[in-house]
Amino acid sequence: MKSRHYDIKAFTGFMPITLLCLAVLYAPLIIVSIYSFNASESIAVWEGFSFRWYLDVFSGPESAKFKVAARNSFLIAIIAATTATAIAVFAATAMVRSGGFRLRKWSFGLISLPLMVPEIVTAVATLIFFNSIGFERGILTILVAHIAFCIPFAYLPIAARMQGIESSYEQAAMDLYATRRQAFTRILLPLMAPAIISGFLLAFIISLDDFIITNFVKGAGVETLPTAIFGAVKQGIKPNIMAISTMLLAFSVVMVTLSYFVSKKGEKS
C-alpha cells in the first residue's frame, strides 16, 4: 500500500498563518533597520533619511566603547570558530570514519547536548564551573565557553558532508601506497573543504552574536558587541543603537547566506 502524500500548503489557513509568523519574526527587525536611517534623535518620529547615526557609531562620543567591544567580539569569534571547527573535524572523523564503537551514540549525544539544553542553563552551569575552579572571569572564560558552545554548530555540516563521501576514495589512495594520514589530508580534507568552511562560518556567527553565555561568564570591564548594546539599551534606546544593530544583523545575514551557499556547493561537488 502506497503512503499518501500530503501537501501542507493545501491545508486551510496555511498562507495566513505563514504570513503572520513571518510578520512576527521579521517586522521588528525591518522597523529597527528603517529607523536606523532616521535623521531625528527620537526613535518614534521620522524626520527624513540620513546616515547620521552610522557616522555617530564610528566617530561619536560612544564610538571608542563600541570599537573595543567589536574588536573583542571578532577576536573571540575567530579564535572560537577556528578551534571549534578543528575539534569538529576530528570528532566527525572519529564518529563517521572509525566505524561502530561502544560509546558512539553517547558521544553523539554529548556533542549535540549544547543544542538541546536551554542556553540560560548552559550559561549558569558554565559560570558555576568557572567559579568552582577559581578561574578568573574575562576574555579567556568567554573564549572557552564559546568554543564548547560552537562545536556542535561546526560538527553538524562537517559530519553530514563526511557521511556523503564514500570511503572508497581513501581506500583507493591507500591501495596506491598512501598512508592513512596522507589519505586523510590529501583526499578526504579537500572533499570536505566546503563543509568545513560552512561549519566555521556558522560557529563564527554564533559566537559573534551570543549574548546570554557571554553576559554570564565575562569579567568586569570586559564587553563584547552584544553586551555593549545591552548595556547601552538599559540607559534608553538611542538611534545609534539601531544603527549598530542593523549592521550586526546585516553581517549575520551575509555570513549565514554565505555558509548556506558554500554548503550547497559542497553537496553538488
N, C-alpha and C positions, 0 to 999 in steps of 0.2 A: 504493500500500500504506500503510495507516494505521499509525502508530507505536504501539507497545504502551505502555500506561500502567502504570507501576509505583508501587505504594503502599508506601513504605518502612516504614510501620507494620505491614505484613503480614509482614515478614521475621521469622524465628525469632530470639528474643533481643533484639528491638528495645527492649521495655519495660524488662527488667532492665538493659541497658546504659545506657539513658537515665537511669534512677533512680540508677545508680552514678555517672554523670557529674555529675548534679545534686548528689548527696551529697558528692562530692569537691570540687566548686566552692563549695557554699554551707554545708556543715556547719561549717567553721571560722568563717565569718562569724556564723553563728547562735550558736555557742558563745561567741564573744567578746562578742556583744550580750547574751546571757543573763548572763554573769559580770560584765558592767559594772554590773549591779544587785545584786551580791553585797555583803552588809554586812561580810564578812570582809576582812582585809588580805591574806589568802592568795588566790592565783588558782586554787587547786586544791580548797579546802574551801568548801562552801556553808553560810553561816550565817544566811541569810534575805534577804528582799527589802529593798533600800534605795537611796535616791538619794544616798547619802553621797559617792560618787566623782564624781558630776556636780557636786555643790556644791564639791568639792575642786578641780575644774578651774577654777572661776571665783573661788574665794576661798582656795585652798590655798597652800602655800609656793612651788609652781612655777607658779602662775596667771599671774604677770607675764610669765614667759618664753613661755608658750603664747599669751597675748593679743597680744604683739608678733609672734609667728610667724603667728598667724591674720590679723592686720592686714596683714602683708606679703603673705601668700598671696592675700587677697581683693583687695588693691590691684593686685598683679601680674596676677591673673586677669582683673579687669575691664578694665584697660588692654590687655592682650594679646588678649583676646577681641574687644574693640571694634576694635582695629587690624587683627587678622587677618580679621575679618568684613568690614570695609571693603575690604581688599585682595582678599578672595574675591569680593565683588560685582563689582569692576572686572575681575578675572580671568575670572569666569564670563561677563560681558558680552562680553569680547574673544573668548573661546573659543566661545561659543554664538551670539552675535548678529552677529559680524563676518564670518561666512561662512568658507569654507576659506582657509587661508593656509599658506605653505610649511612653517613650523615648528610647525604646530598639534599634531601628535602628540607632538613633542618637548616642547612646552610643557606638555601634559597630563601627560606622564611626569615632568617636573620638579616639577610641583605635587604629584603623587602620591608622589614619592620618599620623603618622611618617613614615609609609611605602610608602605612596603615594607622600608626599611632598619631593622635592629635598633636599638632606642633607645640601647643602650650605644654603638654605633658613632657615632650622631649626637652623643651626649654627648661622646665623646672627640674627634671632629672639631671640634665647636664649641669645646671647651677649647683645642685646638691653634690654632685660628683666632684666638681672643682673645689667646692668649699671643704669637702671631707678630706681631700688630699692636700689641702693648703696651697692650692695653685692660685697665684695672684691673677686677678682678672685684668684683661687688657686685650690688645690686638691678637696676642697668641691664643688666648682662650676662644676668641671669636673664630680664628682660623681653624683650630682643632674641631670645634663644634660644626663649622660649615663643611669641613672635609667629611666628617661622619654623616652629615645630613645629605650631602650631594652624591654620595657613592651610588645609591640606587637609581638616581636620575641618569647617571652616566652608564650604569650597568645595563639597564633595560634595552636601549638601542644596540649596544655592543653585543650583548648576548643574542638578541634576535637576529642580528646580521650573521653572527658566527654559526648559529643553527642552520642558516640558509646556505652555508658554504660546505660543499661536500668534502669529506675527509680524504677523498681520493687524490686531491691536489697535493696534500702533504705526503701521502703515501707514495705518489709518483716521484716526488722530489727525493724522498729517502731511498727509493729504488735506484735513483741516479746518484747515490752515494752522498747525498746531503745529510748532515746531522739533523737531529730533532730541532736544535736551536736554529740552524740555517733554514729549515723548512718553515719554522715559525716566523722568523724575521724577514725572509725573502719572498715567501709565498702567502702565508696567512695574513700578516700585518698589512701588506699593500691592498689585499682584497677587503680588509676591514676598515681601511682608512676613512671612507665616508661615514661609517657608523661611529668611529672614534671621534671624528670632528663633530658630528651631531651630538654625541654624548657630552663632549667638552662644552659645547655651546649651551646645552640645557643646564649643565651643572653651573656654568658661569652665570647665567641669568638668574638661576635660583638663588645663588649666593649673593649676587648683587642686589636683588630685590628683597631679601629676607629682613624681616623686622623683629618678629617675636623672639626667636632664639637669640638674635644679636642683642636685643634690649635686655635680656636676662643675663647674658654672660659677659657683656662689655664692662670694662672698668670705668671708674670715674674720670671724666675728661676725654674719654675716647668716643668718637662719634663716627658712624657711617652715614651715608646719604639718607637712608630711610629713617634712622633715629634722629638725624638732624632736622628732617622735615617734620617729624612728630613733635620734637621739642619746640619748633617754631610755631606749629599749629596750636599748641597749648596756650600760646600768648595771643592767639587770634589769627584767623585765616587772612593772609595778605596775597595780593596778586602775584608777587614774585614766587610764592609757594606754588601757585598754579602753574607758573612757567617752568619751574623745576620739575614738578610732577609730570607735565606734558612731555618734557624732554626725556625723562626717565621712562615714561610709557612708550614713547616712540622708539627709543633704543631697545626696549624689551621686545616690542613687536618685531623690529628688524631682526633681532637675534633669534627669536623663535621661528620666524619665517625662514631665515637662512638655515637653521637647523632642520626644518622640515624638508626643504628642497635638497639639501645635502644628503639627507637620509633617503629621499626618493631616488636620487641619482645613484646611490649605492645599491638600491634594490634592483635597478634596471641593469646595472653593470654585471 
